[in-house]
Amino acid sequence: MNGIKKVIDDIFWIGGSDRRLARFENIFPIPEGVSYNSYFIDDEKTAVFDTADITISDQYLENLRTVISGKKLDYLVVLHMEPDHCSLINTVVTMFPEVTVVGSSKTFEFMKQFFPESENYQKLEVKEGDELTTGKHTFKFVAAPMVHWPEVLMAYDVTSKALFSADAFGTFGALDGGLFADEYDFEKDFLDSARRYYANIVGKYGMPVQTVLKKAAGLDIKMILPLHGPVWRDNLGQILDKYQKWSTYTAETDDIAVVYGSLYGHTASAAEAVAASVREKTGKNVKVYDVSGTDVSYLIGEVWRCSRIVLICPTYNGGIYPPMEAFINDMIALGVQNRIFALGQNGTWAPVTVKLMTDKLQTLKNVKILEDNLTIKSALSKADEDAVAAFAGAVANSSL
């Protein structure tokens, strides 16, 4: 049974959802699944925009055979050469040997690395501003380098005013029967997954995303067709506003995230006490996470959401508690900016993590590390109450 969905009269979604894959890119947990989107243009000349991941090959190829219904495939447009979208290129070319593969010069460079046989494909190389006409539809190509690979193109359909946006505006999460974002409660069903997807995969590339957003502002866009997640045909400002915030490293909320590491529970108790005091003093939403029990991708998503981040952990082998250090290293790798950090430490004889965390976090741009910090010796006691209150007060009163 095929899973084809109509976008508009002659544009069809022919992708599929994977609910069996445990980790996206073998890194990020996806208990919510993921969709791989591919689009078919049924025009005077037919075209497919991107293929799909090998994990859904049976479903994808069934969809493609059904939608093309014995016709010739004229164009295979490759907007993004990452394997979750390009794995089936050679399969499609083998099925339709007359097809012309369309992509950028960098696309074809990467394609040869994945598929040496692509040297013999019929190719059409395109760049920013070039157009591809299939009859009724004219697709204008928009270069989107480093969103999030260097070869990425987007394609704007002048006729339908649809933007085929590659990985931009995508999200983790399988599609539950509906194709369009307005068929869901996006805030409830997809926002956390979209944020986590953006922060971990695209987050480092805020400036390139800003460049693309400026290009998009000059287009009359009525639909956004990403390679993951639902298609946008209504209230596009909802996702565009998020991308504006996320790509400028602007906190989405004024909430506070408290992330702690704890060997035996004593540092956890201190973190819970700090969280309670911060909530009482601010009236803001406070979320508490155990760095050892929470996948770092979720913590990174919270960094993009929250304006203030509290980090508390013990000294371990004279250094930072390893899961906390890994989290900080990930923030550095992703270029986190415009956040306030408050630091706490625990140590029975030589607590040094505040200094070590400070040294690492100071490499980030435009962050504030509060001078007021918290030190616990072994276990939280009544004698620490004033210190906890003062630390929470510093968090509550902080601003960039």
WOJO-V596939 format. One record per helix or strand. SS is the DSSP state (alpha for helix, beta for strand). FROM is the first residue (numbers start at 0). TO is the last residue. If there is no record, write none. Layout:
ss=SS from=FROM to=TO
ss=SS from=FROM to=TO
This chain:
ss=beta from=4 to=7
ss=beta from=10 to=12
ss=beta from=15 to=17
ss=beta from=22 to=23
ss=beta from=27 to=28
ss=beta from=33 to=35
ss=beta from=38 to=40
ss=beta from=46 to=48
ss=alpha from=53 to=67
ss=beta from=74 to=76
ss=alpha from=82 to=85
ss=alpha from=88 to=94
ss=beta from=99 to=102
ss=alpha from=104 to=113
ss=alpha from=115 to=119
ss=beta from=121 to=124
ss=beta from=130 to=132
ss=beta from=137 to=142
ss=beta from=152 to=156
ss=beta from=161 to=163
ss=beta from=172 to=172
ss=beta from=179 to=179
ss=alpha from=180 to=182
ss=alpha from=185 to=188
ss=alpha from=190 to=216
ss=beta from=222 to=224
ss=beta from=230 to=231
ss=alpha from=235 to=246
ss=beta from=255 to=259
ss=alpha from=265 to=281
ss=beta from=285 to=289
ss=alpha from=295 to=304
ss=beta from=307 to=315
ss=beta from=318 to=319
ss=alpha from=321 to=332
ss=beta from=336 to=336
ss=beta from=339 to=345
ss=alpha from=352 to=360
ss=beta from=364 to=364
ss=beta from=367 to=368
ss=beta from=373 to=375
ss=alpha from=381 to=395
